[in-house]
Amino acid sequence: MREKMGHTTGSSDSEDEEPQIKSEEKITEEMVERMEEKLESAQGDQKNLFLIIFQVDFLSLRLFLFCTSCATRAFHNSSVLFIAIHNDS
């Protein structure tokens, strides 16, 4: 971390390794379980969000197809009506 930031303090590598070992000792099973629960919760939220977005996209596609088919029907009906009027005259 210090090397990334450009700060060097002249400490040896063995001194940098000691805090890492101490921090690993502080991690308890409870902390691991809490982190696993948070991970599972986040994955569940992500899945629900994906399903919501997928559902909205699917409904948007259905609406687009419905509107397109209605416009096509209206166009065909008006052209048939237009042809019928011109054929009668």
N, C-alpha and C positions, 0 to 999 in steps of 0.2 A: 504494500500500500504506500509506504513512504517513497519507494522508488518510482511509482507511478506519478506521484505528486511532485517529484523532483527534490524532495527533502532527504538529505542523508545526515545521519547523526553520528557516524563512526562507531556504532554498536556492531558487535559481531553477530554472525548468523545464529549462534547458539542462544543468544539473548532474545532474538526475535522468535525462536521456536518455543521458548518457555511459556509465554502468554497463551499460545495456541494450545498447548497441552493442558494448561490450567483451565482454559475456557471449555475444553472438551470434558474435563472432569466435572464441571458445573452443570452440564446437561443431564437432566434426570429423565427417568422414564415418563413421568407426568408431563414434562415439557414435550417429549416426543409424541406422546398420545394426543396432547392438545394440538400440536402442529399437524398430526395426521387427521384429526377431526376438522381442522380448518381447511386442509387440503380437500378432504371429501366434500365439505360444504361448498367450497369454491368450485369444485368440479360439477356438483349438482346444480349450482347457480348458472354455470356456464352452459350446461346441457339445457336447462329451462330457457335461458336466453336464446340459444340456438333454435329451439323448437318454436318459440314465439316469433322470431324473425322469419323462420321458414314458413310458418303459418301465414304471416302477413304477406310475404312474397307470393305464396300460392293463391291467396285471396285476390291480390292485385292482378295476377295473371288471369284468374277466372273472370274478374270484372272486365279486363281488357278484351278477352275473347268474347264475352257476352256483348259488350258494346260494339265490337267489330262485327259480330254476326247480326246485330240489330241494324246497324248502319248498312250492311250489305243487303239485308232484307228490304229495308226502306228504299234503297237505291233500285233494287229489282222491281219492287212494287210500283214505284213512281215511273220507272221506264216502261213497264207494262201498261200502266194507265195512260202514259203519254202516247204510246203506240196505238192504243185503243181509241183515243180521242182523235188522233190524226187519221186513222183508218176510217172512222165514221164520217169525216167531212169530205 
